[in-house]
Amino acid sequence: MLKGRDIIIYLALKYAGDWNAIYQAIKQKELVDEALVQSELKSIKSSVITIIDEAYPESLKKIYKPPFVLFYYGDLNLIYMLEKTIAVIGSRHPSSYGLEMTEIITKSLVEEGIMVVSGLAYGVDIKAHQTVIAQQGKTIGILGSGIDVCYPKDHYETYESMKKSHLILSEYPNGTPPHKDHFPWRNRLIAGLARGVFVAEAKKRSGTLITVGYALYLGKDVYVLPHQANTDNSTNQLIKDGAVLVESAQDILEHLLGSQEKEKALRQSQESEKKLS
């Protein structure tokens, strides 16, 4: 007899990870053929976690339309290290300054035990992943393609390294090809899995700003590297809007520590009020 978990995974396969299509199928109690479901499940090469599994991370249940299914390779334990994880994001075509500072700041974060999540894209993303790997830290990559499809192909070596020693995640199954709509959508996962988001560089019309939007929606801290004025960059405006200006990793670390201490004090205050009431 089929379990609910099996049906959810089958629907994720059938609808290629399309959240809305999966939701409608569940809502309408779409009929499925048990033999077909069992056959399709055997086609999965990666590991799988569903939203009804006990191990599904609480941090992702809070994001906009949490994935019904996550396909993954690597160490799933990394997904639970929210308090020690920073998203490092930025332009696919960064300046030399943006790349250099991404490497410097990421390296320092790793030295302080911080894990990095990003999207394996060109530019800032891949620089962040590769810096973490070189420093023997830990990193999570979120794909906008099927879990078995490395995109861009140029990053195959990094993708394979992360599959073995880090963590690769996707809500898109097997051989689902990359699609332009997938990348903005996967950014909600990047924001959801991080304690805060560091923006190394962001063009004025950029997917990076979508990730920032998801982070703000979740109440996450946004850290931004300032840039030269009169350039095609949104980072200075983010700082004007209230993001934390970052000149070194220490700025992120000190702010993180301060935020954690404030949250601890708030929890203690709330617990005291409950005892008195």
N, C-alpha and C positions, 0 to 999 in steps of 0.2 A: 504493500500500500504506500502511495506517495505521501511524503511529509510536506508541510507547508513550505519548508525551506527549499525542498526540491523544486516546487512549482515556481517559487520566486526566482530561483537561479535559471530555470528553463525560460521564463518570461524575459529575463535579462538577455539571454542568448537570442531568443526569437526576435526581440525588438532592438537588438544591438545596443543595449544600455540606455535607450531613450527613456528618460524618467517619466515623461508624460504618458507615453504609450504603455509603459509597465503599470503605471498608476491606474489608467483606464481599464486595463485587462484585469487587474485585481478588483477594482471597484465593481466591474460588471460580472465578476466571477466566471471569467472565461474558461470554457471547458478545455481540458487537455487530454491527450492520449498518453496513457501511462507508459506504453512501450516506447513511444517517440521521446518522451521526457527522459527515460532511462538511457536511451541511445544518445541523446544530445548531451547529457551530463558527462558521458564517457569521453566526449570530444575535448573537454577542458583539460589543459595541461598545467595551468597555474593552480595555486591555492585560492580558496574562496571564503569570504565571510559575508553574512547577510545581516540585514537590520534586525532580524528577530533572534540572532545569535547572542548569547550572553556576553561574548567577547567583543561585540561591536562597540567601538569607542563612544563614550558619552559626548566628547567634543564634537563629533560629527552629527550627532542627533540634534544639535542646536543650530546647524547651518540651514540655509534656505534649501528646501527639498533635499534632505539627506539621501544619499544613494541607497537604493534597495539592496544592491549587491556591490561588493568590492572584490576585484580580482587582484591577486598580488603574488610577487616573488620576493623572497628574502625574509628578514626578521620582523615579524609582526609586532614584537614587543616595542619597537621604536615608535609605534603609533600612539602609545600611551604616555609618552614623555613630554606632554604638552608644556609643562612649566619650564622645561629646559630646551624648548625648540623655538627658533626664530625663522621666519620665512625671509629668504633673500631673493628679491625680485628686481626686474628692471628691463630696460630696452633690449630688443633683439639686435640692435645695431648701435651699441654704446660707443661713447668716446673713449679714447685711450685713458683719460682720467677716470672715467666711470669704471672701466675694467680694472685699473690698477687699485683703486680704492676698494672695489669689491673683494679683490684678493687679500688686501691688507686687513680689512675689517673682518672678513670671514675667517682668516687664519687666526686672528686674535680671539674671536668668539670660540673657535674650536679649542684653543688652548685653555679656555676657561670652562670647558665641558659643555658647551652649547651645541645642540644638534641643529642642522639646517634642512629646511624643506624648500623645494623649488620645483620648476616645471620642465627641466631638461631641454629647454628651448635654446636657440642661439643666444649669444651675448652674455648678459649678466647671469642667467640661470646656469648655463653649463660651466661658466667660470666658478661659480659658487660650489657646484657639485664637485668639480675637479679639485678645487682647493681643499675641500673637506677630505676627500680621498687621499690626497697627497699628505695631509696632516694626520692621517690615520684617525679621523673623527668618524661621525656617523651622519648619514644624510638620507632623506626621503625624496623620491622623485614621483611626481604626479603626471601621468600621461594624458594627452588629449586624443589618443588613439587606443586601439585594442591592446590589451596587456602583452600580447606577443608581437606587437608592431613597434619597433623602435623608430621614433620620428623626432627630429630629423635623423636620417640614416647615418649621417656623419658622426653621430654620437653613440654609435653601436658599442664601441669599446667601453665607454663609461656606463652605458645601460647594462651591459653584461656584468661589469664589476659590481654594480649596485644590486643586481639580481642575486648575486652570490653572498655579498657581505653587508648589504645595507637594506633598503626596501624600495620596491617599485610598486606603485598602486595605480589602478585604473577602474573606472566604473564601466568601461567598455570592454567587452569580451573578445577573447581569441584574436581573430584577424581583422577586427573592425578597422577600416582605414581612417586616417586622420581627416577631420572635417573642420572648416573654419569656425563653425558654431561650437565645436567641442572645447576649444581653448579658453574662451571667456567663461564657459560653464565649469571647467575643471578648476578655475581660479578660486571658487568658493571652498574647495577642498584644501587648497594651499593655505587660505586664511584660517580655515577651521582647525587645522592641525598645528597651528603655531600660537605661541604666547603673544607674539608681536610680529610686525612686518617691517623689514628694513628695505627701503626703496633706494637703490643705488643710482638709478637714472630712469626717467620716464618722459617720453615724448608727449606733446600736448594731446595727441589722440593715441592712446596706448592701452593695451590690455592690462598693463601694470595698474592703471587707475581703476580698473574693474576689480582687481584684487584688493586694492585699498578700500574701495567701496564695501566689499564684503567684510573686510576687517573691521571697519567702522560700524557696520550693521551688527557685528558680534561684540562690539565694545572692546576690540583689541587695540593695543598701542601701535602707533605708526611712527617709525623712525626714518629720517630722510637725510641723505647726503646733499648738502647745498651745492649749487652749480653757478657758473658764471652767468651774469645777467645777459639779456638779449640773445638767448639761445632757444632752440626748440626744445624746451624742457619745462616740466611742470613741478619739479621738486621744490623750487623756491616758493611757489604758490602754496604747496602743501604745508610748508613750514609756516607761512603767514596764516594759514587756516588752523594752525594749532599742533601740527606734527612736531615731534622732538627733533631738533637739529642735531645731526651726528657728524662729528669730526674724527672720532675714533670709536673703537668697540667699547671703550670705557663708558662712553655716553649711554650706550644701550644697556650695559651691565648695571650701571648705577641706577638708571631709571627702572630697570626690571626689579632690582632689589628693593627700591623704594616702594614700588607698586605692590610687591608681595608683602612687605611689612604693613602697608596700609590695609590690605585685604585681611591679613591675619588679625590686626587690631579690630577691624570691623566685625569679623566673625566672633571674636572674643566678647565684644560689646553686645552683639545680638544674643549670644549664649547666656550672658549675664542677665539680660533683660527677660529672657525666657524663664530663668530660675526665679526671678523676682515676681513674675506675673502669676 
